[in-house]
Amino acid sequence: MDRSLTLEVIAHIRTDFPAKFGIPRQSGLADTRAEIIFEPKYRNPDALRGLDEFSHLWLLWGFSKSIRQEWSPTVRPPRLGGNKRVGVFASRSPFRPNPIGLSCVTLEGMERRAGKGILLHVRGADLMDGTPIYDIKPYLPYVDCCEEASGGFAERMKGYGLSVEIPKVWMKIVPQEHREVLAQILAQDPRPSYQDDSERVYGMEYAGMEVRFQVAGNVLRVCEIKMSRKGENSSCIMLTNVVFFSIEISNEVQAYG
C-alpha cells in the first residue's frame, strides 16, 4: 500500500510578518489581517460558492520555513519555558513528521481583484507572509466547538501576557490601523521562552516596521520603531473595506495590559 500523499498548494497567504519571529503563537490571539490569494488553477468562483455564509474558516497549511530532514518524538513547547519535553503529538510544534499547521481565522470578506481572482480577507492568522495553503474548510460551531474540552499544559498558560508600554515618540510612527494589533502581538511575549534578560534588546518585523523592545519583569517597553527599507511606503499587505479598531494617544507612554 502506498503510504505517501501528495498535497497541492491551492493558495498563499499574504500577512504582515516577513519573518517567523513575532508571529502570534496561535491563531486568534491578535487581530492580524491577511489575505488569501488562490493559485490560478483554483480560481474558479464556483469553488467558493456558499463560503460567505460562514464567519470562520479552518486553514490547513505548511510549515514551509521549518522543515527538517528528521523528526523528534519529543519537543520543548515555548510556554513550558523551553526546557520541559512533551510528545510531539501533544504539541503544536512545527517540527513534526508532516510539517502541517492548522489555524482558525475569521472570514472578513471576499474581493474580486483583477488578475488574482477572488481573494479572501481574514483576521487572526498566525502565519508568515507567503505561507502555502493546502486546504480551506468552514468552521462549524456545533461540532468544532467543544466547551468541555481540556487544554492540557497549554490551559495553565492561557492567561499569560505582558503589559506593553509604547512611548509616544515611537507610537507616532505606527500607522493608526496597526497600533492596537501591534500591542496585542507584543503582549503575547514574542521572546523565546528560555530568554529572560532585562538588558537584552529584541527585534521583530511587522507591517513594514522594525520594532525593538526590552522586557523587565512583566512589562514590555518598546525602545525603537522604524520603517524597514521594504516598508517605507506601505505595510506588507493592504486590505480594503476593513474596519480597524483605533486608539488615541494622550499620554507620553501608551500602556496596554
N, C-alpha and C positions, 0 to 999 in steps of 0.2 A: 504494500500500500504506500502510495506517495505521501510523505509526511510534510511536504513543503507546500507553501501557499504564496502565490504572487499577488501583491496588492498594487493597484494603480493609484497614482496621485490624482485626485479629482479636482483639487483646488489648492491654493496657497493663501495664507492669511497675512495681511498687512497690519502690523502693530507699531507702536512707538518704542519698541525695545530692540535695538540693533545688536545687543549682546545679552548673554544669559544673566549676568549679574544685575540684580534689581527686579527681575520679573517676579510677580507675586507667586508664592509657593503653591497656591491652589487657585482655581477659578472662583470668581465671585468675591474675592477678598478686597478688590479695588474696582472702581467703576471705569476701568480701562476701556477705551473704544478701539474697535478694529473693523476691518472689512475683509470679507472672504471673496476672492476672485477665482472663478472656476477656470479650469483648463478648457481650451477650445472644444475638445471632444465632448465636454459635459455642460455646454452652454445652451442646451435645448431647454427652452422655458417650460416645457411640459414636465421636466424632472422636478420643478419647484412648485407645481400646481398644488394648492392647498396648504403650503408651508406657512403662509401668512396667518393662518388660523391658530398657530401655536406661539406662545410667548417665550419659550425656552427651547434650546437645542442641545443635543449631545454632539460633540466633535470628537471624532476618532482621528488621531494624528500621530506623526512620527517624531521621535527624539533625534532629529537629523544631525544635531551637533554633539550628541552624547553616545555615539555608537562605539562599542568596544568589541574586540575580537572574541573575548571570553567573558562569561558572566560569572558572578559570585553568588552563592546561595544565601549569603548574609550581606547586609548593608548597614550604614550608620545614618539613620534619619537625622536631619538637622535639628529638629525640635527636641531630640533627646541629647543635645549637646555635641553631637558628632563623635561620641565616644562609645555609646552602647550599640551593640549589634542586634538586629532583628532579621527575621527571614525576609528575603526579597519580596515574597508574595504577601507579606504583612506590611508592605510599604508602598509608597508611590515613587520610589527611586527611578530615575531614568535609566539606570544600568540594569537592564532586565534581559532575559533570554530573547525576548522580542521587544525592541525599543518602541513600544506603542503607548501613547498617552490618551487620556480621556478627560474631557472638560465639559462642564455645563455652562452655557452662556445664554444671555438674554438676546432675543432677536428684536432689534430696534427698528428695522425697516429693510426694504428691498429697493434697489435702484437699478434702472436700466442705463448703462453707460456705453457710449459709442466705442466700439472695438473691444469691449470687455464682456458684453452680455449683461446678465443680471447679477448684481453684486449683493451680498448680504452684509448689513451693518449690525454688528453685535457688540455687546457690553459684558465686561467681566472676564475677558480671556486672559489666560496666563501663559501665553505663547510668545516666542521670539519672532521677530519680523521674518517673513519668508518660510515659516514652518509649513511642511506639506500636510494637507488634509486628505485622509483616506476615505472618510465617510461622514455623513451628517444624518442624524436621526432626531425626530421630535421627542422632547421631554414629555412624559405622560405622568402627571401628578398622582393619579390614582394607583399607579403601580411603581413609579420610580421614587416616590416619597415614602420612606419607612420611618414613621415617627418613633417607633420603639427600638430603632437600631442602636447598637453600641459602637462607639467610635474608638475603642481600644486606647492605646497610649496617646493617640492624637487628641482624644477628648480632653485629656488633662491639660493640654497646652492651648486649647482653642481660645482662651481668654487673654493669651499673652499679647502684649503690644507696648509700644514706646510712646511717650509724649514727644511731640515734634515741635521744634522751635525754628522758625524761618525768619531771620531778620528782614526788616522792610527793604533794605538795600538790595537784597537778593530776590525777594518776592516780586519786586517790580519787573524783574527780567522775565519772570514766568508768565506766559500768556494766560489770560483770565480763565480760559476753558480747561487749563491743565493744573491749576493751583490746588484744588481740592483733591484731585486724583493723585498728584504728587505727594501730598500729605498722607493719603491713605497708604500709598506704597511704602513710604518711609516708616510709618507707624508699625508695619509688619516686620521691621528689622531685617534689612537686606543682607546684613553681615553673615559670614559663615558662623555657625553657632559655637564653634570652638575658639573663636577670637573674641577677646574681651579686654582690649587695650584702649583705655580712655584717651591716650595721646595719639593714637593712630588716626590718620585721615583716610576715609574710604571714598571711593568714587563710583558713580554709575551713570549710564547714559539713558536719557528718557526724553522722548518728543523733541529731538534735536538739541537737547541741552546736556551739558556735563554738570552733574551735581556732586559736590563734595561735602562730607559731613563727618562729625565725630559723635561718639556715644559715651556718655558718662552715667553710670547707674541706669536709670530708666528713662533718661532724657536724650533724645537725638537732636543735635543742633547743626543746622546747615551752616557751613563756613564759606561756601562759594558756589555760585551758579553762573555758568557762562554758556553762550550758544556755541555748539560744536561747529566745526567747519562745514559739516554736511547739513547742519540745521540752522544756518544763519538766516535763511529766508522763510523756512516753514518747518513743521514737525514732520515726522516720518510719513504720516498719513493725514489727509484732510477729509473729515466726514461732513456730510451735508445733512440738513434737516434734523439735527440732533440738538436737544435742549440740554445744556450743561448747567450744573449747579455751580454758582459762583459765590465768592466771598468778598467782603470788604476789608481793606487793610486800614486799621485805625490806630494801631499801636506800633511802637518801634519794632517789636517782635510779634509775629503771628504765631500763636501757640495752638496746638492740637492735642487731643487726647485727654 
